[in-house]
Structures are given as C-alpha cells and as structure tokens.
Amino acid sequence: MDPVLRTLLTETLTIAPFLSQDAYGAPTYGAPVTVPCRIEERTQIVMGASGPLRVMETKVWVDGDTVVNQRSRVTFTDGTDAPIQAMETWQDELGNLDHIVLFF
C-alpha cells in the first residue's frame, strides 16, 4: 500500500474471512483478524415514492494485503456486524493490488 495512504488508516476493523458453507448453507469463517482501516460515513437524502428517505453509506479502506471477500464477516469497533454490499480493488502503478474499498 502507498505509504501516504497507509497513514490515513487510523481506525480498526475485525474481519473473519469466509471459508466455506455446510450443506444447509451455514457459513464457516476463519480466525478473526483486526486490521487498520479508514472509515467514512455519508448520509444522503433521496426521493422515494412516499417522500424523502435518508440513505447512509459507509466506505472502508483496507490494505491490499487484507484477506477479505464479499462474504467475510466484518465487525466494527462498536460491536456491530455488517454485510459487505460491494468491494473495489485498486492497483498501484505497477499493477499490484494496493488497497481495497469495502461498501456497507
């Protein structure tokens, strides 16, 4: 990860990577790991059929070395678990994985 971007990772997040699921669909996770991250929350007002709605979006930046996929279990420092809605991977100028952005 770019050293300048790494200095922005001032918060932490616990990630238990998804490993598999049993015959009934229950997930199995690996050992949870606490990783440094950057968390940004944004509230947006959108118009729905019944009037304005508040939509909150959370973006989390983690180092590209972090073992995570869209089915991983993510726990924030306040103890809440949130499903990952989407992921973006970013490469450096040499094409190596630099960082990952998680959307909640």
C-alpha positions as CSV (number, residue, x, y, z in Angstrom):
1,M,0.0,0.0,0.0
2,D,1.2,3.5,-0.7
3,P,2.8,4.9,2.4
4,V,0.9,8.2,2.3
5,L,-2.4,6.3,2.1
6,R,-1.3,4.0,4.9
7,T,-1.1,7.0,7.2
8,L,-4.8,7.5,6.8
9,L,-5.7,4.1,8.2
10,T,-6.3,5.4,11.8
11,E,-9.2,3.2,12.8
12,T,-9.6,-0.6,13.2
13,L,-12.0,-3.3,11.9
14,T,-12.2,-7.0,12.6
15,I,-12.6,-9.3,9.6
16,A,-13.3,-13.0,9.8
17,P,-12.7,-14.3,6.2
18,F,-15.4,-16.6,4.7
19,L,-14.1,-20.1,4.2
20,S,-17.0,-22.3,3.2
21,Q,-20.6,-23.3,3.9
22,D,-22.1,-26.5,5.1
23,A,-24.9,-28.5,3.3
24,Y,-27.5,-26.2,4.9
25,G,-25.8,-23.0,3.8
26,A,-24.4,-22.0,7.2
27,P,-21.1,-20.1,6.7
28,T,-17.8,-21.1,8.2
29,Y,-15.3,-18.3,8.9
30,G,-11.6,-18.2,9.6
31,A,-10.0,-16.7,12.6
32,P,-11.0,-13.0,13.0
33,V,-8.2,-10.5,12.5
34,T,-8.1,-6.9,13.5
35,V,-6.8,-4.7,10.7
36,P,-6.2,-0.9,10.4
37,C,-8.6,0.9,8.2
38,R,-10.2,4.2,7.3
39,I,-14.0,4.6,7.7
40,E,-16.0,7.3,6.1
41,E,-19.8,7.6,6.5
42,R,-22.1,9.7,4.4
43,T,-25.8,10.3,4.7
44,Q,-27.7,11.1,1.5
45,I,-31.3,12.2,1.0
46,V,-33.1,10.5,-1.9
47,M,-36.6,11.0,-3.0
48,G,-38.8,7.9,-2.7
49,A,-42.5,7.3,-3.6
50,S,-43.5,8.4,-0.1
51,G,-41.2,11.4,0.2
52,P,-37.5,11.9,1.1
53,L,-35.5,9.0,2.5
54,R,-32.2,9.0,4.4
55,V,-29.7,6.6,2.9
56,M,-26.4,6.0,4.8
57,E,-23.4,4.7,3.0
58,T,-20.2,3.6,4.7
59,K,-16.9,3.1,2.9
60,V,-14.0,1.4,4.5
61,W,-10.4,1.4,3.1
62,V,-8.1,-1.5,4.0
63,D,-4.6,-2.5,2.9
64,G,-4.4,-4.7,-0.2
65,D,-2.8,-7.5,1.9
66,T,-6.0,-7.9,3.9
67,V,-7.7,-11.3,3.4
68,V,-11.4,-10.4,2.7
69,N,-14.1,-11.3,0.2
70,Q,-17.7,-10.2,-0.1
71,R,-18.9,-13.0,2.2
72,S,-16.5,-12.2,5.0
73,R,-17.9,-11.3,8.4
74,V,-16.9,-7.7,9.3
75,T,-17.3,-6.3,12.9
76,F,-16.9,-2.6,13.6
77,T,-15.3,-1.4,16.9
78,D,-18.8,-0.7,18.4
79,G,-19.6,-4.5,18.0
80,T,-21.9,-4.3,15.1
81,D,-21.6,-6.8,12.2
82,A,-22.4,-5.5,8.7
83,P,-22.7,-7.4,5.4
84,I,-20.4,-6.1,2.7
85,Q,-22.5,-4.8,-0.1
86,A,-19.7,-4.3,-2.7
87,M,-15.9,-4.2,-3.0
88,E,-13.5,-2.4,-5.2
89,T,-9.8,-3.3,-5.6
90,W,-7.3,-0.7,-6.6
91,Q,-3.9,-1.4,-8.2
92,D,-0.7,0.7,-8.0
93,E,1.2,2.0,-11.0
94,L,2.9,-1.5,-11.4
95,G,-0.4,-3.4,-11.4
96,N,-0.1,-4.8,-7.9
97,L,-3.0,-4.8,-5.5
98,D,-2.7,-1.6,-3.5
99,H,-5.8,-1.3,-1.4
100,I,-9.4,-2.5,-1.1
101,V,-12.5,-0.4,-0.6
102,L,-15.5,-2.0,1.1
103,F,-19.0,-0.6,0.8
104,F,-21.7,-1.1,3.6
